[in-house]
Amino acid sequence: MGSLFDVLRDKSNPKPQYLEYLEMSRKYNSDIIHMKVLGDRTIILNSAKAANELLEKRSVIYSSRPPMPMIVDLLGWDWNTAFIPYSESWRTHRRTFSHYFMSRKVHEYHPIQRKEVLRLLKNLLNNPVNIREHARTYSGAIIVRITYGITLEKYMTYYSELAHHTMESFVEAGNHGVFMVDYFPLLKYIPSWFPGATFKQKAKVWAKVVSNFNEIPWKNAKTFIASGDAVPCIATDGLEKFSSQLDEMEEVLKNVCGTAYIAGEDTTSSLMLSIIVALVCYPEIQKKAQAELDTVVGQGRLPDFSDRKRLPYIECILKETQRMWPIVPLGVDHYSISDDIYEGYFIPKGTTIVGNTWAILHDKTIYDDPMTFKPERFLEQFGKQCPPDPLHSFGFGRRICPGRYLALDNSWIMMACILAAFTIKKALDINGNEIEVTIQHTYGAISVYPIPYYLVIQCPSDVDSLQDLHKLSIFWKPVLQSSFSEK
């Protein structure tokens, strides 16, 4: 009744699940691995070829989600759009979500991102040690403002902590088969005091946090609306837009806001922290990016979204970080809704399909020297064919993350502005020696954070105070040309 990791993982030499699957693929000389536990069938796809053929080209078959006794039934994640089975309900949720986060929509949130990235720079200048918390505060402030219109710091701090504790449950239980109840659903009915039922005790604690996360921010947003103190956001826009359909749409809107918030908080901050780790571990890459900024933007202002197309190397760093350290290494499980055959293999209806994102993005036949961090692999040059963009880091087919455009915008403006304002270096010990940064991420359904590290944030001579940062950012006009105007 424990974790499947106890079976798969050599405790003397622990490895993440995506590496276990990749080694199994090499051992059996097949990019498709089949596992059967208590009648539960799971197929792991360890190549882009197999993932594209099944999850992209045949998405009509493979776009559902498997039964998730632990994460959905016991923890109560059924409100999250990512876990809703392929159905009319999912299509309604997805359509509503995409309306607010499609590529041609997210530019409306740029003023919010400008405001928060400036706060991030100030926080780094004042307290450079607490980088992890600053990253969470940055990503959380942006998404909670967009979804619920929250601008007061006391609410942001509370919601950030709530999101962090909620995500802990997914990190621990999100991968199919982590707990044996995923393979033997009847276990969910045994009492929590039963020997071996520690998963029920964990679920009871996690379920309360998960429920609070989806309910409390929405109730508070409605309270602000009723009192006339609400700031324009997705909640206010959606409740007004669907005022005549609230019986059926309010739950959808609440779920969409909750899904966006949980995805935009921890996963985005994880990507940003990985970027920072890359910059400090590869100082030559950091210098090259700063040289590009000096040439294109100059030293009299901070970079803006309008500069993005003229900063290709910084864009390449963002892509290479996604490839090197995908936030969700095994994606979210897919599920076949009808029988299928692939290269002679029969795949019955009701099979869980796992896309090994990490393996795909480290395939040496696609990405030369895949274990080396090389942003220039994505740099377009005459006569050179670039490898495919690492879009699989956001999922597959019809279930690809619809919030990816906002996440990439958040990460890009953060990286560009940090590079413009600071130089990031390894910290020194008491003997003056550099403290090495470990490029290793935590295990779980989400590679949430790099292992803790110690860095030094160094300001160039022309950026050594908050006043100087204000001068660099003064050209930004915090005005939104949309209904999402600042209050």
C-alpha positions, 0 to 999 in steps of 0.5 A: 500500500506504499509507494511504487517508487519503493519497488522501482527505485534502488534505495542505495542509488535513488533515481527519479522515475523518468530516469528509471523509465528511460533505463527500462527503455534502453534495457529492452531496446524499445521506446515503448514500455508496458507495465501491468499491475493488478490489471492496470495497464500503463504504457510509457512513451520514451521517444518524440516519435511515439509521443507525437504519433499517439498523443498528437496525431491520435489525440482524439483517442488519447486526450482523456485522463485515467482514473486517479483514486489518490489525487482526484478521489481522495485529495479532491483535485477534480476541480483542476482542468488538467485532471478533468477527463476528456468530455464536454465539461473539459471542453467548457473549462478549456475554452473558458481558460483559453479565452483569458490566456491565449497568445493574443490575449496575454499582452494585456497583462504586460503592465502587471508583469512590468510592475511585479518584475520591478518589485522583484528587482527591488527585493533582490537588491534588498535581500539577495539571499532569499531568491527562492521566496522572491521568485514565488512572490513574483509569479504568485503576485502576477497570477493572483492579480490576473485571476482574482484581482488581489493587490494587497500584500497580506492577501498575496502572502496568504494565497502564496503559502496556500498555493505552495502547500496545495502543490506539495500534495500534487508533487507527492501524489501526481504521478500514476502509481506513486500510491498503490491505491492508484492500482487498487482503487478499493483501497480508498475505502479502508479506514485510515487507522488500518495497518499500512493505510498511511496514504489515507492519513496523508490524503485527509490532511492534503484534501483540506488544503486543496479544498481551501485553495479553490474555495477561499480565493473565489469567495473573497473575490466575490466579497470584493465584487459585492462591496464594490472594491473589486479590481478588474480581473478574470473573476469580475470579467467572467461573472459579468460576461456569464451573468445570465448563465451563472448556474452553470458557469460560476463553478467553471469560472471558479475552477478556471481561476484555481487552475490558473493560479496553482499552475502560475504560482509554483511551476512558473517560479520553478522555471525561473529558478532553473533559469537563475541556476543556469546563469550562475553555473554558466557565467560565459552564457550570462556575459553573452546575454548581457552583451546582447542586452547592452547592444540592443537595449543599452544601459539607460533602461530596462528591457521590455517586451517590445525588445524580445524579437531583437534579443534572440540569445536570451530567448534561446536561454529560455528554450534551453532551460525548458529543455534541460530541466522540464518542470513536469518531467513525466507530464500528466497522464493520458488515457486511451478511450478506445482500442488502438494499434501502434507498430504492431502493439495492441493498446486496449481501451482504458490504458494509461499513457505516460509521455516521458518528457524528460527522455524526449527532451534529452534524446541525442538523436534530436538534441546534440550533446543533450546533457550539456546546457547549450542555448545556441542550439536554438539560435537561428543561423544561415544554413543551420537547422535548429532542433524543435522547440521544447514545447513538450515541456508543456504537455502533449496534444489537446492537453498541452498547457493553455497557460504556457504563453503567460508562463513564458512571458513571466520568465522572459521579462524576469530573466531579461531584467535581472540580466540588465540590472545584476550579475549573479555569481556563486557565493563564497565560503569563509575561506573565499572559495566559491560554494558550488551550485548543485544542478539537481532538482527535487523528485516528484510529479513536478520538478518543483525547485532546484536543490537549495543554493547560495548566490551573490547578486552583484549590481553594476556600478550604474545600478546600485540603489532603488533610485537607480532601478526606478530610473531604469524603469521610468519609461514603463507606462503602467497603463493597460489598453484593455478592461484589465486596467490598474486600479 
